[in-house]
Amino acid sequence: MLLKLFLSFAYIGTFTFGGGYAMLPMFQRILVTKNNWLTEPEMIEFFSISQCLPGVISTSTAVLVGYKQKGTLGSIAAVLGIVTPSVILIIIIASILSNLTDHPIASRAFMGLRVCVSVLILNAVINLWKNAIVDKPAIIIFALVFLGAILTSLPVALLIAFAGFSGIVIAQYRKIKNSESGGA
């Protein structure tokens, strides 16, 4: 299992570019669909928690998933898997960077990669939307957090805390309302 964690996260780290958000579709495919290590709601929760933690989102997600599967050793295996491809790639790029920085083909390739990453992020947003925005309160929370994110410079952790607190309040309200109506 530790080797499977390492190899799965190494695969994610090898074949995704653009950081944590760009890795989300690959996380969904490998962690939820292929290995059944997480459910879709758990994936959303782990990714949200990872955004609040210090450091890189992909590494924080690897820690959480690894720990869920095999405790501390699972976390270590998953983190080593996610960072190993990047370390190797950085060493290779650093060794040839001086020849690459001004090359027009490299510049065009990175422009194409940015477009691709944008599409992958949009796809992840659409997939998450289907599982997260399920009713009117969720739409209201989404709208408030979205506006807070684009119109203010509030920290992401504060926006996530607001959304989590709102979810708790709504669930409590529904529970009270449901018990008053006889549980129907």
C-alpha positions as CSV (number, residue, x, y, z in Angstrom):
1,M,0.0,0.0,0.0
2,L,2.9,2.4,0.8
3,L,4.4,1.8,-2.6
4,K,1.0,2.3,-4.3
5,L,0.6,5.6,-2.5
6,F,4.1,6.7,-3.5
7,L,3.6,5.6,-7.2
8,S,0.1,7.2,-7.4
9,F,1.3,10.5,-6.1
10,A,4.5,10.3,-8.2
11,Y,2.2,9.8,-11.2
12,I,0.2,12.9,-10.3
13,G,3.3,14.9,-9.7
14,T,4.8,13.8,-13.0
15,F,1.9,14.5,-15.3
16,T,0.4,17.7,-13.9
17,F,1.7,21.2,-14.4
18,G,0.5,24.4,-12.8
19,G,0.3,23.6,-9.1
20,G,-2.5,22.4,-6.8
21,Y,-5.5,23.7,-8.7
22,A,-4.2,22.1,-12.0
23,M,-3.8,18.8,-10.1
24,L,-7.4,18.7,-9.0
25,P,-8.7,16.7,-12.0
26,M,-5.8,14.3,-11.7
27,F,-6.5,14.0,-7.9
28,Q,-10.1,13.2,-8.7
29,R,-9.2,10.6,-11.3
30,I,-6.5,8.8,-9.3
31,L,-7.8,9.2,-5.7
32,V,-11.6,9.0,-6.2
33,T,-12.2,7.1,-9.4
34,K,-9.3,4.7,-9.8
35,N,-8.2,3.9,-6.2
36,N,-11.4,4.7,-4.3
37,W,-9.3,6.2,-1.5
38,L,-11.7,9.1,-1.2
39,T,-15.3,9.9,-2.0
40,E,-16.1,13.0,-4.1
41,P,-17.2,15.0,-1.0
42,E,-14.0,13.9,0.9
43,M,-11.9,15.1,-2.1
44,I,-13.6,18.5,-1.8
45,E,-13.1,18.6,1.9
46,F,-9.4,17.5,1.7
47,F,-8.7,20.0,-1.0
48,S,-10.4,22.8,1.0
49,I,-8.4,21.9,4.1
50,S,-5.2,21.9,2.1
51,Q,-5.9,25.4,1.0
52,C,-5.9,26.5,4.6
53,L,-2.7,24.8,5.6
54,P,0.7,26.4,5.1
55,G,2.7,25.2,2.1
56,V,1.8,23.7,-1.2
57,I,-1.8,22.5,-1.8
58,S,-0.7,19.3,-3.5
59,T,1.7,18.4,-0.7
60,S,-0.9,19.1,2.0
61,T,-3.5,17.0,0.1
62,A,-0.9,14.2,-0.2
63,V,-0.4,14.3,3.6
64,L,-4.1,14.1,4.3
65,V,-4.8,11.3,1.8
66,G,-1.7,9.3,2.9
67,Y,-2.6,9.6,6.5
68,K,-6.2,8.5,5.9
69,Q,-4.8,5.4,4.1
70,K,-1.8,4.3,6.2
71,G,-1.2,6.9,9.0
72,T,2.1,8.7,9.3
73,L,4.0,6.3,6.9
74,G,1.2,6.8,4.3
75,S,1.7,10.6,4.6
76,I,5.4,10.2,4.1
77,A,5.0,7.9,1.1
78,A,2.4,10.2,-0.5
79,V,4.5,13.4,0.0
80,L,7.7,11.7,-1.3
81,G,5.7,10.6,-4.3
82,I,4.2,14.1,-5.1
83,V,7.6,15.9,-4.7
84,T,10.0,13.5,-6.3
85,P,9.1,14.3,-9.9
86,S,9.3,18.0,-9.2
87,V,12.7,17.8,-7.6
88,I,14.0,15.7,-10.5
89,L,12.5,18.2,-13.1
90,I,13.9,21.2,-11.2
91,I,17.4,19.7,-11.3
92,I,17.1,19.0,-15.0
93,I,15.7,22.4,-15.8
94,A,18.2,24.2,-13.6
95,S,21.0,22.5,-15.5
96,I,19.8,23.8,-18.9
97,L,17.9,26.9,-17.9
98,S,20.5,29.4,-19.1
99,N,20.0,28.0,-22.7
100,L,16.3,27.9,-22.4
101,T,15.1,31.3,-21.0
102,D,15.3,33.3,-24.2
103,H,14.4,30.5,-26.7
104,P,11.2,31.4,-28.6
105,I,10.0,27.8,-28.8
106,A,10.2,27.4,-25.1
107,S,8.3,30.7,-24.6
108,R,5.5,29.5,-26.9
109,A,5.5,26.1,-25.2
110,F,4.9,27.7,-21.8
111,M,2.2,29.9,-23.2
112,G,0.5,26.7,-24.5
113,L,0.9,25.0,-21.1
114,R,-0.8,28.0,-19.4
115,V,-3.8,27.7,-21.7
116,C,-3.9,23.9,-21.0
117,V,-3.7,24.4,-17.2
118,S,-6.6,27.0,-17.4
119,V,-8.8,24.4,-19.2
120,L,-7.9,21.7,-16.6
121,I,-8.8,24.1,-13.8
122,L,-12.1,25.0,-15.4
123,N,-12.9,21.3,-15.8
124,A,-12.2,20.7,-12.1
125,V,-14.4,23.7,-11.2
126,I,-17.3,22.3,-13.3
127,N,-16.9,18.8,-11.7
128,L,-16.7,20.2,-8.2
129,W,-19.7,22.5,-8.9
130,K,-21.9,19.4,-9.6
131,N,-21.2,18.0,-6.1
132,A,-20.9,21.2,-4.1
133,I,-23.6,23.5,-5.3
134,V,-26.7,21.4,-4.6
135,D,-29.3,23.8,-3.2
136,K,-30.2,27.5,-2.7
137,P,-28.1,27.9,0.5
138,A,-25.1,26.5,-1.3
139,I,-25.6,29.0,-4.2
140,I,-25.8,31.8,-1.7
141,I,-22.6,30.7,0.1
142,F,-20.9,30.3,-3.3
143,A,-22.0,33.8,-4.4
144,L,-20.8,35.4,-1.1
145,V,-17.5,33.6,-1.1
146,F,-17.0,34.3,-4.8
147,L,-17.7,38.0,-4.4
148,G,-15.5,38.1,-1.3
149,A,-12.7,36.5,-3.3
150,I,-12.8,38.8,-6.3
151,L,-13.8,42.1,-4.7
152,T,-11.7,42.0,-1.5
153,S,-8.3,40.8,-0.4
154,L,-9.6,38.6,2.3
155,P,-7.4,35.6,3.1
156,V,-8.5,32.3,1.6
157,A,-8.6,30.8,5.0
158,L,-11.1,33.4,6.2
159,L,-13.4,32.7,3.2
160,I,-13.2,29.0,3.8
161,A,-13.9,29.5,7.5
162,F,-17.0,31.6,6.6
163,A,-18.2,29.0,4.2
164,G,-17.7,26.2,6.8
165,F,-19.4,28.2,9.5
166,S,-22.3,29.0,7.1
167,G,-22.7,25.3,6.4
168,I,-22.9,24.5,10.1
169,V,-25.5,27.2,10.7
170,I,-27.6,26.0,7.8
171,A,-27.4,22.4,8.9
172,Q,-28.4,23.4,12.5
173,Y,-31.3,25.4,11.2
174,R,-32.5,22.5,9.0
175,K,-32.2,20.1,12.0
176,I,-34.3,22.4,14.2
177,K,-36.8,23.0,11.5
178,N,-37.0,19.3,10.7
179,S,-37.5,18.4,14.4
180,E,-40.3,21.0,14.8
181,S,-42.1,19.6,11.8
182,G,-42.1,16.1,13.3
183,G,-39.1,14.8,11.3
184,A,-41.0,14.8,8.0
